Amino acid sequence: MSKKNTLLKIYRKMYDSLGPQQWWPGETPFEIIIGAILTQNTNWSNVEKAINNIKKVNKLTPKGIHSLSLPELAELVRPSGFFNVKAKRVKTFVNWLFSKYEGNLTAMFHQDCRTLREELLSINGIGPETADSILLYAGNMPTFVIDAYTHRIFSRHGLVPEESAYDEMKSFFEDNLPEDTKLFNEYHALIVNIGKLFCKPKRVCEQCPLLEFL
């Protein structure tokens, strides 16, 4: 079976077993971006607490974050952990957004995907996974997100080498799947759920929908 057919078959198996995931949680593109930055090295429940803190003071907009001092923002995002570092990363992104696009997300997302990805990666604190999450989930752009779950699942199934780098895995998916934003969105979200439920550090293969692919 070709890599393309295998990846599509895996997708259909996950989708049939788990259903649509409706990712990413967030009411606006800006909320999704802030969530993508805050979720680094923590679980989503902590991110939700931090985002709710920002909402309570009506600052969950580019202008709102821009108006906050770094200590004020750090206190709001405290539940997300490493709050001083994350506050600085959020402020750095927002300051860049204002300097490059006058604080306008619509203008930012009018940039082509490859160029915008390089711009995002130039911002301190935004790595490949965060950049791709912003592009895919907030910008509705066709870029595949790679995370620890993706690496664990697909290396265990022998589809990618265990030592694969981020961009190598990203190319593996993008070269063998149709360039479809909705597909990339749902595929990554399903991978995350499979990783949480079954393909844990201590695997639960017997109950996993992907058992047949081992």
C-alpha positions in Angstrom: 0.0 0.0 0.0 1.3 3.5 -0.9 2.1 6.0 1.8 -0.7 8.2 0.6 -3.2 5.4 0.8 -1.9 4.3 4.2 -2.2 7.8 5.6 -5.7 8.3 4.3 -6.8 4.9 5.6 -5.4 5.8 9.0 -7.3 9.1 8.9 -10.6 7.3 8.0 -10.1 4.8 10.8 -9.5 7.5 13.4 -12.4 9.6 12.1 -14.8 6.6 12.1 -13.7 5.7 15.7 -13.6 9.1 17.3 -15.7 11.4 15.1 -15.0 15.1 14.3 -12.9 16.9 16.8 -13.9 20.5 16.0 -10.5 22.0 16.8 -9.0 24.4 17.8 -10.9 25.6 20.9 -11.3 29.4 20.6 -13.9 32.0 19.7 -11.7 34.2 17.5 -8.4 33.7 15.5 -6.6 35.9 18.1 -7.8 33.7 21.0 -6.5 30.7 19.1 -3.1 32.3 18.6 -2.8 33.2 22.3 -3.8 29.6 23.2 -1.2 28.2 20.8 1.5 30.3 22.6 0.3 29.6 26.1 -0.2 25.8 25.6 3.6 25.3 25.4 4.7 22.9 28.2 1.3 22.7 29.9 -2.1 21.1 29.6 -5.1 22.8 28.0 -7.1 23.2 31.2 -4.4 25.6 32.5 -4.5 27.5 29.2 -8.3 28.0 29.5 -7.9 29.5 33.0 -5.3 32.0 31.7 -7.4 32.9 28.7 -10.5 33.3 30.9 -8.5 35.7 33.1 -7.7 37.8 30.0 -11.3 37.8 29.0 -12.5 38.9 32.4 -10.6 42.2 32.0 -11.7 42.5 28.3 -8.2 42.4 27.0 -8.3 39.4 24.6 -7.7 41.5 21.5 -4.4 42.7 19.9 -5.1 46.2 21.2 -6.0 44.9 24.6 -2.8 42.8 25.0 -0.8 45.7 23.6 -2.1 48.0 26.3 -1.1 45.7 29.2 2.2 46.0 30.9 4.3 42.9 31.0 3.7 42.4 34.8 0.0 42.8 34.3 -0.1 40.2 31.5 2.1 37.8 33.5 -0.3 37.8 36.4 -3.2 37.1 34.0 -1.5 34.1 32.4 -0.1 32.8 35.7 -2.3 29.6 35.5 -0.5 28.5 32.3 2.8 28.0 34.1 6.1 29.7 33.2 4.0 32.8 33.2 6.8 35.4 33.0 8.2 33.7 30.0 4.9 33.2 28.3 3.7 36.7 29.0 6.9 37.9 27.3 6.3 35.7 24.3 2.7 36.9 23.9 3.8 40.5 24.2 6.6 39.9 21.7 4.1 38.4 19.2 1.7 41.3 19.6 4.4 43.9 19.4 5.5 42.3 16.1 1.9 42.2 14.9 1.7 46.0 15.4 5.1 46.8 13.9 4.6 44.6 10.9 0.8 44.6 10.2 -0.5 47.5 12.4 -2.1 45.0 14.7 -4.3 43.7 12.0 -4.7 39.9 11.9 -6.6 40.0 8.6 -3.7 41.7 6.9 -1.3 39.2 8.5 -3.3 36.3 7.1 -3.4 37.8 3.7 0.3 37.0 3.5 1.1 33.7 1.7 1.5 30.7 3.9 5.2 30.0 3.4 6.3 33.6 3.8 4.1 34.1 6.9 5.5 30.9 8.4 9.0 32.2 8.1 8.0 35.5 9.6 6.4 33.8 12.6 9.5 31.6 13.1 11.6 34.7 13.3 9.7 35.8 16.5 11.3 34.9 19.7 9.4 32.1 21.5 7.5 30.8 18.4 8.8 27.5 17.1 7.6 25.3 14.3 4.7 23.6 16.1 3.3 27.0 17.4 3.8 28.6 14.0 2.0 25.8 12.2 -0.8 25.8 14.8 -1.3 29.5 14.3 -1.4 29.1 10.5 -3.7 26.1 10.4 -6.1 26.8 13.2 -6.2 30.6 13.3 -5.4 31.4 9.7 -7.1 28.4 8.0 -4.0 27.8 5.9 -2.9 24.3 4.7 0.1 23.5 6.8 0.4 20.3 8.8 1.1 20.5 12.6 3.6 18.0 14.1 3.7 17.4 17.8 4.9 14.7 20.2 1.8 12.6 19.6 2.4 12.6 15.9 6.0 11.5 16.3 5.2 8.8 18.8 2.3 7.3 16.8 3.8 7.2 13.4 7.3 6.1 14.5 5.8 3.3 16.5 3.9 2.2 13.4 7.1 2.3 11.4 5.9 5.0 9.0 8.7 7.5 9.9 12.1 7.0 11.5 12.1 7.5 15.2 14.8 10.2 14.9 12.9 12.2 12.3 13.1 16.0 12.6 10.1 18.3 12.7 10.3 19.4 9.1 11.0 15.9 7.9 7.7 14.7 9.5 5.9 17.7 8.2 7.0 17.0 4.7 6.0 13.3 5.0 2.4 14.3 5.7 2.2 17.2 3.2 3.8 15.2 0.4 1.4 12.3 0.8 -1.9 14.0 1.6 -4.1 16.3 -0.5 -3.4 20.0 0.3 -6.6 20.4 2.3 -6.9 22.7 5.3 -9.9 20.9 6.7 -8.2 17.5 6.3 -5.0 18.8 8.0 -7.0 20.3 10.8 -9.1 17.2 11.5 -6.1 14.8 11.0 -3.9 16.5 13.6 -6.8 16.8 16.1 -7.5 13.1 15.8 -3.8 12.3 16.3 -3.8 14.2 19.5 -6.8 12.3 20.8 -5.3 8.9 19.8 -2.2 9.9 21.6 -4.0 10.9 24.7 -6.3 7.8 24.8 -4.2 5.0 23.4 -0.7 5.8 22.2 0.6 6.9 25.6 4.2 6.5 26.8 2.8 3.2 28.1 0.9 2.1 25.1 -2.7 0.7 25.1 -2.6 -1.0 21.7 -5.3 -3.6 22.2 -8.0 -1.0 22.4 -6.5 1.4 19.8 -8.4 1.9 16.5 -5.0 1.8 14.7 -4.0 -1.6 16.0 -4.3 -3.1 12.5 -1.6 -0.8 11.2 1.1 -2.1 13.6 
